[in-house]
Amino acid sequence: MPHLFEPLTQRGITFRNRIAVSPMCQYSSTDGYANDWHRVHLVSRAVGGAGLVFTEAAAVEPRGRISPEDLGIWSDRHGEALAGIVELLHSHGAVSGIQLAHAGRKASTASPWKGGKSVSEEQGGWHPIVAPSAIPFSDHSPVPEALSQEGIQQITEAFVHAAQRSLHAGFKLIEIHAAHGYLLHEFLSPLSNQRDDEYGGSFENRTRLLREVVQAVRNVLPDSTPLWVRISATDWVENGWDIEQSIALSDKLKTLGVDLIDCSSGGAVPHANVFTGPGYQTQFAEQIRQKTGIATGAVGLITAPEQADQIVRTGQADMVLIGREFLRNPYWALHAAKQLGQENLYPMQYERAWK
Ligand code: FNR
């Protein structure tokens, strides 16, 4: 029976365990570059035993940043700034993953500790922001520009170039961010996509952009590189994107060479009624895994080692992504190994912590 500390192989990559550091924005970049903060933050969690360490969302173009301080990978120099970190992640036993993202209509906002509100050009923001349709995220958000078909092609190209730079930087795994109300999710959800061309309307049309991005990215990845997609399995709003559509989408993504669906939820609209609690999104990972046979990742209020182990042991998901608990404790995976009666995983230098 697989459990949290059983290795997993996907394509040419083996994760030493099923524990991943979930992508988490650090709002600490200048002009999109990784720096010492990212190095210490990410590498600490590799030392801390995670099988996979994801960067935060890395913007594929400057206007696709959530905040001016977001990480980016829109030039070769951005990739070079990440390469040293990637090497360190590997030397400490973790697989390196990068999440490629475009914030769409939720771009150009202040980082959380500066209030999170929309920022003007004078405050370091940018305009226009882009989306499938000219519908603002909230009453306080600017109206985005609806992307032309040419603009849509450019988005796909930006994801492809970002994937190529990621490979060049040494990343072993790529995740496309299609969740949380950012650009690719905005195309999926009827709440934000009201286009009347082949990118809007039917399920087939709303999923077209994500399928095109996935296909184009898969085409430039070696066979040995796993490709994951993070989705919001539901908008938590009636007549929005939902679990049935997520299952149908996952089935299609599987045939396009996606290796795992990372199952999050929400973010499309501010007024959603989200029912949170321990493991509140794990049900989505379980349903998608059972109905389509694709590997899944569970994320969301997974904090206890026994809880994480149970998710893998009972076949709800193949990987467990941990967010805030890894902010509280970079050594969460080492602690989990001890608690679950695994062998001592502490690095030699920390060996006495095991006793
Ligand atoms: C996040 N989250 C997130 N998700 C994502 O797909 N890309 C990202 O860049 C971020 N950024 C981010 C920053 C911070 C500070 C937090 C706390 C969260 C969401 C995160 O990956 C995870 O899905 C949620 O936090 C739920 O998991 P936990 O925290 O309950 O384990």
Residues whose N, C-alpha, C, O or C-beta is under 5 A from the ligand:
A	BS01	FNR	S22 P23 M24 C25 E56 A57 V299 G300 L301 I302 L321 I322 G323 R324 E325
